[in-house]
Amino acid sequence: MVKIVYTQVKARLRNIPFFSLSELNEGIKAQVHLLNQRRMQTKGYTREEQFYSSEKPLLKPLPDMPFEIQYTRIYKVAQNNHICLSTDKHYYSVPFTYIGQKVKVIYTRSTVRIYHKGVLICAHLRHTAQGKYTTVEEHLCSAHRAYNQRSPEYYIQKASKISDSAHQLFKLLFDQPDKYPEQLYKTCDGLLRLAKTYHTGDEFNNACKIGIDEGIYNYSFIKRLLDNKMTGTKPPSVADTPLPKHSNIRGKEYYVQTTMF
């Protein structure tokens, strides 16, 4: 068909000057129309007649949504009911019955669909905020009677064996109104690892106290305190930090003086 267009359309236009793209398109359209109405040499009908008699009845409506490229990943559902889409580092919930099983994730620019053995088990709108969670409450263990080994009570009980401060920190962690319990299990696992690493002395206990006082219960804050050996004193808040003295700072007295001219 490409060869036919070259000989029957392009060749017929090669010596005609066109002064705009619209003129060229009109010339091509006219030649294509003549080509489709020209009776074929080896057949007793035209291309236009063939289209209307056998091709047009088979056409279907165009899709309502534009085509999107699909990408595929295989993940194992974590104990917190989520998979992490590595492309965006964003977490999506999966029904709790699939914890520990491998699922296929097919995602596009706008959607994330999760399959298990060829069956669609859930779908989400795609988000690109790193480290954040997209969660359907019905997917979670805490929304059902069945708990899968881990629960807030499980972690709080383990923290109570470490120290009173750790116990209180874990309770405050799960009391946050904008977090689902399953979203916090990874944080709890990290804090328990820190407790084992800094099991001697009062370093971890003091770090928990500082976290409670500052209202910051996440893993990275506690780890930073421990790594930088900042558990001996409470870090000063921004509001309590005095401004440095400098000769160019005029002070409030400067603005209350009046100058006479």
N, C-alpha and C positions, 0 to 999 in steps of 0.2 A: 504493500500500500504506500510505503514511503517513496518507492521508485515511481509509482503512478502519479503521486502528487508532484514530484519533481518535474515529470515530463508534461503533465496535463495542466498544472497550475503555475508553478514557478516559471517554467520555460515560456509560457504565454505572456508573462508579465515582465520578462527580463529587459525588454527594450522600451518599456513605458515609464516615463519620469513621474515620480510621486513627490509631493511637497509637504506631506505630513503623515504621521502614523495612521491617522483615521482614514486618509485616502488610500493608503496601502491596504489596510484591513478591509475596506470596502471592495477593493479590487480582488483580493483573495477570496472574499465571501462570494462574489459573483462567479468566479471561476470554479469554486467548489460546488456551487449550486448547479452549474452546467455539467460538471463531472458526474454528480449524483443522478442527473436526469438523462445522461447519455446511456443508450442501451449497450450492454456489454457484448463483446464479440462472440464469446463462447456460450452465452446464455440469452434466453429470450426475454429478459427483464432488466430494469435499471437498478442501480443501488438504492435509490429512493423507494422503489416499489418493494424491494426485498426488506428494507427497514420497516415499512408500515405493515407488511403482511406477516412477517415472522419474528421480528426483533422487538418492536415497540410493545406488543402485548406482554412481553416478559419483563419489561422494566419495572422496577420497584421505586417507591418514593425515596428521596435522599434521607439520610439519618437526621434526626432532630438535633443531635449533638455533633460538633465537629470532631474529626478523627484525632485521636491522641496516641502518641507512641507509648507502648507498654514496656515495662521493665520487670524482670522476675528475680526474686531472691528466695532462698530457703533459710528458714530460721527455726530455732528450737524455742518453744514458749517457756519463758522463765517462771520461777516460783512466784513472782509478783503479778502473774496473769498478763504480762505484756511481752511484746517483741520490740526490739529497737531497730528501726529502719536506718541502717548505717549511712545511707546517702545524706540524710538530714540530721542524724543523731536524735531522732524524735521517737517517743514510745507510743505504741498503740495497744489497747487492751484486746484480749482474746478470751472467749468463754473459759471459765476455770477448769472445765472438764478436759481441756487439751493441754494442761500444764505438763511440761516434760516431753511433749510430742513435737515432731517436726511438722512445720506448715509451709506452704508455698505462698509467698506474698507477691502479688501482681499490682504494680502501682503505675500511675500516670501522673501527668502534671497536676491533676486535681483530686484524684481518688486513690485510696489504698484498699485493696480487696485481699482477704486472707482465706486460703483454701486448705482443707485437710482431705487428702485422698480424693482430690478432684471435686469436692463438695464445698461450696461457698459457706463459710461459717460466720463471717462478719465483714463489714465494710465501714470505712471511715473517710471523711474528707481529709485530704492531705494537708499537713501543716509542716512548716520548715523551722519552727523555733527549736533550737538545739537544747537538749536536756529537759524538755517539757513533755507532758503526758497528755494524750488524748484517750479518755477513759469513758466507757459505758458502764454504769454502776451495776447493771445486771450481769456483766461478765465476771464480777469479782467474787472471790470466796466469801468475803464479809457480807455479801448480800444474800447468802444462802446459809443453811444450817451446817453444811459440810465445810470444814476447814482442812486445808491440805498441809498438814504438818506445822505451818507457820501461821501466826496470828498476833495481834497486838499483845495479848496476854502472854504469849510465848516469849516475846522479846522483853516485855516488862519484867517477867519473872527472872529471866537470865540477868537482866541489869541489876535486879535487887540483890543478887548474889555477889555483885562486884562492890557496890557501895551505895549508900543512901543518895548521894548526889547523882550517880548514874541512874538509879531507879527513878528519881524525880525528873531527870532530863528526858528519859524515854517516855515517861507519862506525858510530859509537856509536848514532846514530839508528836505523839498520836492525838493530842487534844487540839491540834491545829484544825480549824473548821474548813479550810480550803484544800485539804489533802485527803485522799483516800488511803486507808491503811496499806494497801498493796504497793502504793507509790513510795512508801517509806521503808520497805523491807531492805532495800539495797543500802540505804543510809544506816540502818541498824546493823547490818552485817559488817559494814565498814567500821562503825564505832566499836563493835565487839572485837574486831581484829586489832584496833588501836589499844583496847583494854588489855589484850594479851601481850602486845608489844611493850607497853609501858606498865607492866604488872607490878614492878617494884616501886616503892615509894608512893607519894601522893600526887604524882604528876597528872595521871588521868582523872583522878578525883577532883583536883583543883581546876583542871580544864573544864570539867562538867559544871563546876560551880560558876566559873566565869561565863560559860554559855548560858546558864540559867539567869544570871544577873543581867546579861546583855540581851536576853530574849532571842538568842541565835542558837539553834539546835542542830545545824547541819554538819555533815561529816568534814567538809573542807575547813570550816572554822576551827573545829576542835583539833584537827590534824595540824593546822597552821600554828596553833598555840603550842602544841607538843613539839613540833619540829624546830620551832624557833625558841624553845625553852622560855616561854612567856607565861608559864603557869604559876609563877611565884607572886605576881602582882596583877591586879585588874588593869586591863588596858584603858588608858584615858579616853573618854568620849570626845567627839569633835567639839561639842559645846563647851567642855571644860578646858580645852587647850588654849592658853593665853596667846595673844598675838605677839610676835617678836618685836623687840624695841628697835626703832630705826629713826635716824635723825630727820628723815623726810616726812615722818608721820606728825601731823600738826596737832592732832587732838581736838576734843570738843571745844576747848577754850577759844580756839582760833575763830570759830564760827559765831561766837556770841559777842565778839568785839565789834564795835562800830567805828568806822573811820570817818573823820570829819574832814571836809574839803573847804 
